[in-house]
Every structure is written in C-alpha cells, then in structure tokens.
Amino acid sequence: MPEGWIGVDLDGTLAEYHGWNGGEIGKPIPAMVERVKKWMRQGLEVRIFTARVAASGRTNVDGVVDDKAYAEKVTLQIQGWCIQNIGFVLPVTCQKDFLMIDLWDDRCHRVETNTGREL
C-alpha cells in the first residue's frame, strides 16, 4: 500500500454540480462514490479536496466572507453529506502536500512529469 493520500474534488467529481446554488451539495455520483469506497477497503487514505474550505478571506458569490469560521461550517456540511451518501466521514482539505499521490478532479489537466507536456 503506497504511503500518501488521494484527493477527490467534491463538486462535479464526487457530487453533481450544476452551478452554484447557495452552497448546497449535489447528489452523489455513484461511480465515484464506489471508487472511493473501493480505495478505502484497500486501506488507502482518501480526502475531499475542495475550494469550498479555502478560508481565503474573500467575499464569495453569496456575499459571505470565506474565513476560518465559514470554512469550519462548510467542513461540517461536507462531513454530513459524506455520512449520508458514503457512509463515513472523509477528511476535507483545500491544501496539497507532499504525501498527495493522486488527484481526481473535473477541472484538471494532467501533464507529463518535468516536461509540461499535456497527457
């Protein structure tokens, strides 16, 4: 089992996303939920990787400042969604670190290591 964790984006990857609707989290995407459960059964660490908890200090589209208190509130909302739709809580983050081994996201472009060439 590799050391590290897999990041899974929330909106559009783990949960349906049809544009911002006041922070509601969409319905689970069954194929991705099953993939996450499979990884967990294999003993892999999976984290939700989402900008929703960025605590950027900026005003978001709802006119609310994305601060630490807001990020904590949103984290609890995401954890509740996890329990309801996956059956357990996944850690929630907006930060990469050197132990992240993979990222699943609907907005990524993959590039070949050390070349910048798109794969």
C-alpha positions, 0 to 999 in steps of 0.5 A: 500500500503506497504511503500518501493520500488521494484527493477527490474534488467534491463538486462535479467529481464526487457530487453533481454540480450544476452551478452554484446554488447557495452552497448546497451539495449535489447528489452523489455520483455513484461511480465515484462514490464506489471508487472511493469506497473501493480505495478505502477497503484497500486501506488507502487514505482518501480526502475531499479536496475542495475550494469550498474550505479555502478560508481565503478571506474573500467575499464569495458569490453569496456575499459571505466572507470565506474565513476560518469560521465559514470554512469550519461550517462548510467542513461540517456540511461536507462531513454530513453529506459524506455520512449520508451518501458514503457512509463515513466521514472523509477528511476535507482539505483545500491544501496539497502536500507532499504525501498527495499521490493522486488527484481526481478532479473535473477541472484538471489537466494532467501533464507529463512529469518535468516536461509540461507536456499535456497527457 
